[in-house]
Amino acid sequence: MTTIKAMRGFLKNLSENNSLEWMHQHEKEKKAALTDFYSFVQTLQNELIIFDSEIPLIEPNKLSFRLNRDTRFSHDKSPYNPTFRAHIGPNGKPFIPAGYFIQLAPEGHDSFLGGGVFGTQFPQATAMVRDYLLEHPKEFLALLEAPDFKKYFQLRGECLKRFPKGYEETGTAIDEFLKYKSWYLQYDLNEEQLQDEKALISTCLEIFKAMKPFNDYLNRALVDFQFPERR
């Protein structure tokens, strides 16, 4: 069994037995699956830095998200999220600056690759991207028309119905993108791509390389962004 199949096999069992008691009884399998995932993330990092010099080498466990769910404000009280997820970015795990996201899930659930700016919780970041779009509209529109972009992606993001407060319509093609509150890309992985680890690594690198110009554009917009201090 390949490590990818083993990881997803563990996630399938977790999704079908999502309880603290089950996890306690299968701690050994969890550790083995996490070790495999960290190794996978490490391999991705080693290959990513070949074409993206902004990516630092960081311990894979510090790039990965916990299986535990925060159920305080959710109707779903399942204690675990049965997915392995990691974000490999210039600042590591934080989604700003934009980097490369991977989610591995069991069969029947969404496994995908992502990039761009996902969150809408930082109004400053949203404003910085909008301002940059207004200053560099042709470059952004050209990105969306690039052959590799059109081959793999469609721009996604939470979008306002009306023009955002503080911004005026320009009467150009950039206007629709100023209504976005987030700008991200998602490439869905199919079951065939998830059968072999070497093939999956190759797919990830192909997609991430095609994603890089989009990330670079957003990161130029966000170069002066600073996370708010926690109180």
WOKAJO-V830110 format. One record per pair of residues at least 24 apart in sequence whose C-alpha atoms are under 10 Angstrom apart, sorted by the first residue. I is the first residue (numbers start at 1). GAP is how many residues later the second one is. If there is no record, write none. Layout:
<<I;GAP> <I;GAP>>
This chain:
<<1;194> <1;195> <2;34> <2;193> <2;194> <2;195> <2;196> <3;29> <3;30> <3;32> <3;33> <3;34> <3;36> <3;37> <3;192> <3;193> <3;194> <4;29> <4;32> <4;33> <4;36> <4;100> <4;190> <4;191> <4;192> <4;193> <4;194> <4;196> <5;28> <5;101> <5;189> <5;190> <5;191> <5;192> <6;26> <6;27> <6;30> <6;31> <7;25> <7;26> <7;27> <7;28> <7;29> <7;30> <7;76> <7;77> <7;97> <7;98> <7;99> <8;25> <8;74> <8;75> <8;76> <8;96> <8;97> <8;98> <8;99> <8;186> <8;187> <9;24> <9;96> <9;97> <9;98> <10;24> <10;72> <10;73> <10;95> <10;96> <11;56> <11;70> <11;71> <11;72> <11;73> <11;93> <11;94> <11;95> <11;96> <12;70> <12;71> <12;93> <12;94> <12;95> <12;96> <12;97> <13;69> <13;93> <14;66> <14;67> <14;68> <14;69> <14;92> <15;63> <15;65> <15;66> <15;67> <15;68> <15;90> <15;91> <15;94> <16;66> <17;61> <17;63> <17;65> <18;59> <18;60> <18;61> <18;62> <18;63> <18;64> <19;58> <19;59> <19;60> <19;61> <20;48> <20;58> <20;59> <20;60> <23;56> <23;57> <30;37> <33;51> <34;27> <34;30> <34;33> <34;50> <35;25> <35;26> <37;24> <37;27> <37;47> <37;48> <37;49> <37;67> <38;24> <38;25> <38;26> <38;46> <38;48> <40;157> <40;158> <40;160> <40;161> <41;44> <41;45> <41;46> <41;47> <41;61> <41;160> <42;46> <43;158> <44;44> <44;56> <44;157> <44;158> <44;160> <44;161> <45;43> <45;44> <45;55> <45;160> <47;154> <47;155> <47;158> <48;40> <48;52> <48;156> <48;157> <48;160> <48;161> <51;154> <51;157> <51;158> <51;161> <52;37> <52;38> <52;47> <52;156> <52;157> <52;160> <52;164> <53;37> <54;35> <54;36> <54;37> <54;45> <54;162> <55;33> <55;34> <55;35> <55;36> <55;37> <55;44> <55;45> <56;32> <56;33> <56;34> <56;35> <56;36> <57;31> <57;32> <57;33> <57;35> <58;30> <58;31> <58;33> <58;34> <58;35> <59;33> <60;26> <60;27> <60;28> <60;32> <60;33> <61;25> <61;32> <62;24> <62;25> <62;26> <62;30> <62;31> <63;24> <63;25> <63;26> <63;28> <63;29> <63;30> <63;31> <63;38> <64;24> <64;28> <64;29> <64;37> <64;38> <64;39> <65;28> <65;38> <81;24> <82;24> <82;27> <83;26> <83;27> <83;28> <84;27> <85;26> <85;27> <85;28> <86;27> <87;26> <87;27> <87;28> <88;27> <89;26> <89;126> <90;129> <94;133> <95;24> <96;26> <96;29> <96;122> <96;123> <96;126> <96;127> <96;129> <96;130> <96;131> <97;28> <97;118> <97;119> <97;121> <97;122> <97;123> <97;124> <97;125> <97;126> <97;128> <97;129> <98;86> <98;114> <98;116> <98;117> <98;118> <98;119> <98;120> <98;121> <98;124> <99;109> <99;112> <99;113> <99;115> <99;116> <99;117> <99;120> <100;85> <100;104> <100;105> <100;107> <100;108> <100;109> <100;111> <100;112> <100;115> <101;84> <101;85> <101;103> <101;107> <102;84> <102;85> <102;87> <102;102> <103;85> <103;86> <104;85> <104;90> <105;89> <106;85> <106;88> <107;83> <107;84> <107;87> <108;83> <110;78> <110;79> <110;80> <111;76> <111;77> <111;78> <111;79> <111;80> <111;83> <112;74> <112;75> <112;76> <112;77> <112;78> <112;92> <113;72> <113;73> <113;74> <113;75> <113;76> <113;90> <113;91> <113;94> <113;95> <113;98> <114;39> <114;70> <114;71> <114;72> <114;73> <114;74> <114;90> <114;93> <114;94> <114;97> <115;68> <115;69> <115;70> <115;71> <115;72> <115;92> <115;93> <115;96> <115;97> <115;99> <115;100> <116;39> <116;40> <116;41> <116;66> <116;67> <116;68> <116;69> <116;70> <116;95> <116;96> <116;98> <116;99> <116;100> <116;101> <116;102> <116;103> <117;39> <117;40> <117;64> <117;65> <117;66> <117;67> <117;68> <117;98> <117;101> <117;102> <117;105> <118;38> <118;39> <118;40> <118;63> <118;64> <118;65> <118;66> <118;67> <119;38> <119;39> <119;62> <119;63> <119;64> <119;65> <120;37> <120;38> <120;60> <120;61> <120;62> <120;63> <121;60> <121;61> <122;59> <122;60> <122;103> <122;104> <122;105> <122;106> <123;58> <124;98> <124;101> <124;102> <124;103> <124;104> <125;56> <125;57> <125;93> <125;96> <125;97> <125;98> <125;99> <125;100> <125;101> <125;102> <126;52> <126;54> <126;55> <126;56> <126;57> <126;95> <126;96> <127;37> <127;39> <127;40> <127;51> <127;54> <127;94> <127;95> <128;90> <128;92> <128;93> <128;94> <128;95> <128;96> <128;97> <129;49> <129;51> <129;52> <129;53> <129;54> <129;88> <129;89> <129;90> <129;91> <129;92> <129;93> <130;34> <130;37> <130;44> <130;45> <130;47> <130;48> <130;49> <130;50> <130;51> <130;52> <130;88> <130;91> <131;36> <131;47> <131;90> <132;46> <132;85> <132;86> <132;88> <132;89> <132;90> <133;41> <133;42> <133;44> <133;45> <133;84> <133;85> <133;88> <134;33> <134;36> <134;40> <134;41> <134;43> <134;44> <135;86> <136;38> <136;81> <136;85> <137;35> <137;36> <137;37> <137;38> <137;40> <138;35> <138;36> <139;78> <140;34> <140;37> <140;73> <140;74> <140;77> <140;78> <141;32> <141;33> <141;36> <143;68> <143;70> <143;71> <143;74> <144;70> <146;64> <146;67> <147;63> <148;58> <148;59> <148;61> <148;62> <148;63> <149;36> <149;58> <149;61> <149;62> <149;63> <149;64> <149;65> <150;60> <151;59> <152;33> <152;34> <152;35> <152;36> <152;54> <152;55> <152;58> <152;59> <153;31> <153;32> <153;33> <153;34> <153;35> <153;54> <153;57> <153;58> <154;30> <154;31> <154;32> <154;33> <155;27> <155;28> <155;29> <155;30> <155;31> <156;24> <156;26> <156;27> <156;28> <156;29> <156;30> <157;24> <157;25> <157;26> <157;27> <157;28> <158;24> <158;25> <158;26> <159;24> <183;31> <183;32> <183;35> <184;27> <184;30> <184;31> <184;34> <185;26> <185;29> <185;30> <186;25> <187;24>>
